[in-house]
Amino acid sequence: MNEEQFRSRIYWVTFLFSMLVVWVHSYNGELFLGLTGQAAMVDRIERAVGEQLGQMAVPGFFMVSAYLFYRRFTWEKLLYKWKSRVHSVLIPYFLWNFLYYMAYVMATRIPAITRLIGKTAVPFDGGQLVRAVAFYGYNPVFWYLFQLILLIALAPLVWLLMRSNAVAALTFAALALMIWKGRYFPLLNADALLYYSAGAWAALHREREGRFVESGRIGDWAVAAGVLAFLGTAAVLFGRPGMALWQNPLQTVLIRFVMAAAAWMAVSLAPLPAAFTWMKQNFFLYAIHFALVRLVNKAGALVLGGNAAAALGIFLVMPAVMAVASYGLSRLLGRFLPGVYGVLSGGRGAQ
């Protein structure tokens, strides 16, 4: 595929992942129905979508982010890429965390809103400010950006580990062993490093072993598809009771990796049209969706509480609602406050 087609497919797959992330955060069975049998039924259906399907989204984001960072990478470009990510990732991370914190501080001092969101007054002090801004204390979905920032900072190390196929294979084996044994790095998640490293490897070897990523031809995917099928089958077989991956996080990591990679394979091979404008606000959508999803669910529960069909219906349409809301807000901000939107969107600009 050419450059324009590649960029379009990136928008397609990141939009898909964004929709899945919305579903992950849209559970509402207990909120609508309390601790009842109906709530349990709704919860099972919602989690079948959110847990079984939606949880591949963040691994996919890690792989896409790494691929774009290391695509055509040279040491001369390192400082430029770091500087670019300061504007597109680091500054928005701090700003959105601050905005979420201040929103909670103000909202929890308004009785009507406090009753709606169910939170007591959030303290406003230096310690809470640091926790909020640096460690996403009031913006839990930004754990992903926190991990991504650490991984971007480790770019030279990731490059060193992924530039050689032999060293890369040893690195993946070591990370898999860590996850299987339940070992941890300080701050950095081992599974995040594994997903990110996979994307980095594909980008650094895009002219040879990784050429399937951008080829758009099914024949070039033969080996990669075989590897994915092997990993997926192994995760399922060895995840049975009594086997090595039974109730082990490595099984989950492998399945999510396979699903995310398969999603890119499907998108890259499918005869898709050029990505639509409303599909290109994915960072902004990711940043705003959590608060809006909770607001919609809580408001819906107040009006339609006790209605299982309403709970499930709202869950199912939530990604579409968030896509419309994010596109509308991005257009408004882009038109009337373009500078503000530029910072909030990481310099991605209004479409």
N, C-alpha and C positions, 0 to 999 in steps of 0.2 A: 504494500500500500504506500501511497505517497504521503508527504508530510501533512497535507490538509486532511486526508482520510484518517491518518493516525490520530491527529488532534481531535477530530470528530468522534472517533471511537473512544478516546479517553473521556470525553464529555459523556458519552453514552454509559460507559461502565461506572463512572463516578456518580452519575445521576441514579443509576440502579442501586449502588451501594448506599447512597443518601436515603433513598426510599426505604431500604431495609433497616437502616439505623432508626428511622422514624418509627417503624413497627416495633423495634426492640424496646422503645421507650413509651409505647402506647398501651401497655397492659392496664385494664380498667375494671376487671371482673369484681374484685372485692370493693372497689370504690363505688360501683353502681349497686352491688347486690349484697355487700357484707359477707360474712363467713357462712355462706349457704351452699347447698348442693348446686344451685344454678350458677353461682359464682365459680365453683370448682370446674363446672363444665365449660363455661366461657373461658376460664383461665387456661384449660387444657388446649382449647382450640387456638387461642391467641399465642400461647407459648410454642405450639407446633409451628407457627409461622415465625415468631420472633426468635425463639431459641434455636430451632432446627435450621431455619433458613437465614434469618437476619444476622446471626452472629458471624457470618462470613464477611460482613461488610468492612469491619475495621481491619482485619488481616488484608483485605483487598486494598484498602486505603494505604496501608503501610507499603505494600508491594508497588502500587502505582507511584507513590511519592518517591520511593527509592529509585524506581526505574527512570523517572523524569530527572532526578538529581544526577544520576550517574550516566545518563544517555549522552554520548559524545564527551564524556568527562576527560579532562586533562588537568594536570597539577596547576597549570597556568589559570585555569578557570575556577579553582577552589575558592579563592577570596571573593570572586564575583558571585559565585553560587551562595556562599555564606551570607554575603551582603544582601542578596536577593531574598533569602529566607528570613533575614531580620525583618524586612518589610512585609513579606507575605505570610509569615508564621509567628515570629516572636512578638512583634508589636501588637498584632491583633489578639494574640493570646493574653497578654497583660491587660489590654484595653477591655476585652470582653469579660474577663474575670472581674475587673474593677466595676464594670457596669452591672454585672449580675449581683455583686456584693452590695453596691449602693441601692439597687432596686429592692433587694431583700431588706436592707436597713430601713428604707423609707416605707415600703409596703407593710412591714410588720408593725408599724406605728399607726396604721390606719385600721380601726376596728373592723370595718366591713370586709376589707381585703384579708385581714388576719383570720377571720372566720372562714373565708373561702379557701385560703391556702393551708390553713391549719398549722401555722407556725407562731411561736411566741416571738417577742421582740429580739431581733438579731443585734448583738452588741456592736458598737462602733468604736473601735480602738485600734492601736497600732498592731497588736498581735493578730487580731482578726483580719486586719487589712493585709498583712504579709501572708497569712494563711490563704486568704482569698485570692490575692493577685498572683503570688508565686506558685501556690500549690492547689489552685482551682477549688478552693474550699466550698464555694457556693455555686459552682458551675461544673458538676461532676462529669459531664460528657467530654470536658476538655482534658481528661486524663490522656486521651489519645494524642492531643497536641503536646502535652508535657513529655510523653514518650518520644514523639517525633522530634522535638527540640533536642533531646538528649542524643538521639540517633544522628541527627544532622551534625551536632557537635563532634561526634565520633567518626565523621566522614573519612579522615585519613586511615583510621584503624579498619573500618569496613572495607575500604579500597584494598588495603594490604591483605586482608583475609580472603577477598573475593576475586582478586586478579588472577590467581592460579587455580586451576580446576582441582588440583590435588589438595591444596590448602583449604579451598572452599568445602570440599567433601569432608575433610576432617573437622572443619568448623561446624558444619551442619550436624555431623555425628555427635560432636561434643555438646552442642546446644540441645539436641534431642535427648541425650543422656541426662543433662542437667534437669530438663523438664520432667523426664521420667522419674528421676530420683527426688524431685521436689526441691532442688537447690535454687538459690536466688542470687541475683546481683543486687547491690545496693541501688535503689531507685529505679533501675532499668529492668523491665520485664524480659525474661529470656525468650518468651514466645514472640514479643515485638521485634527483638533483634533477629530472630529466625526469619520472620516474614520479610522484614526490611532487607536482610541480607540476600534473600531469594530474589527480590526485585533488583538489587544491586548487581548480583551475579549475571542476571539476564541482560542487563544494560551493558555491563562491561564486556560481555561476550556476544553482543548483538550481531557482529559480523560473521560469527561462526556458529557455535553451539546454541546461542540464543536468538538466532535469526528468525525462528518461528514466531516470535512475539509480534513482529511487525509485518510478516510476509502476507497475511491474508489468504494463504493457500493451505488447504487441508492437508496436502501431502507433507508440508513442512512441519506439521504438528504431530506426525505419526509417532516419533520417539517420545516427545513430551507427553502426548496423550497416553502412551503406554506407561510412562513413569507415574503419571497421575492415577491411572487405573490401578497400578500395582500398590501405590501408597494407600489409596482409598480402600482397596480390598484387604490389605494387611491391617489397616486400622479397624475395620469391621470384624475380621476374623479373630484378631488377637485381642479385641475388646469384649469378647464373650466371657461369661463368668468363669473364673479360674485361670484365665489366660493372662499374659504379661501386661496387657493394656486395660484390663478390667478396672473400671472406676479410676483410671489414671489420666491426668491432664494431657499427656502426650497424645492419647487417642483423639481428644477434642481438637488439639492443635493441628494434627494431621488432617482431620476431616475438614476443618475450616480452611486450611491451606489449599486442599484439593478443590473445594467448592469455589473459593475465590479465583484460583487459577483457571478453573473450568468456565467460570463466568466470563473472564477475559477471552478465552478461546472461543466461546459462543459469540460474543460481541464482535470479535475480530473477523470471524468467518461469515457471520450473517449478512445478508444483503440489506443493510440499514441505510436510510437516507441520512443526509447531513444532520448533525445534532441541531435541535431547535434552540432558539434563543432562551426560552424558559427553562432549558436544561442546564444552563451555564452559570447558575448562581449557587453552586454546591457548597462552597465554603460558608457563604452567608446563611444558607438554609441550615447547615450543620450548627452554626452558632446560635441561631434563634429558635430552633425547633423545640428544644427541651422545655423551655418556659411556656411556649405556646401550646404544646401538647398537654402539659399539665393543666393549663388554664382551660382548654377545651374540655378535657375529661372532667375536671372538677365542676365546671359550669354545667356540663351535660348531666352529671350525677345529681346536681341540685334540682334540675328540671325533670329528668327522666329516671331518677333513681328507682331501682326495683325492676327495671325493664331489661331483661337479658338480651332481647333483640336489638335494643338501642345501644347497649354496651358493645356488642359485637359489631354492629353496623358502624358505629363511630370508629372503632378500632380499624376496620377494614378500609374506610375512606380517609383515614388520617394522613397517609402519605400524600394523597392528592390535595387535601386541604392545606398541608404544609407547603407543597410545591406552589400552589396558587398564592398563598400568603407571602412566601418568601420572594416570589417574582414581583408581586405587587409592591411590597415594601422596597425592594431593590430599585424598582423603577421610580418610585416617589423620591427616595433619597438621592438616587442618581440624577434626577432632574432638578431638585430644589437644594440639595446639600451634597453636591458631587465630591467635595473634598472629604467630608465626613464619611460618606459611603466608601470612598477610595481607601481610607484607613481601616474601616470596619471590615472590608472585604479583602484586606491584604493586598490592595493595589490591583485587584482584578477588574475593577471598573464596572459601571452599569452597562447593560446590554440593551 
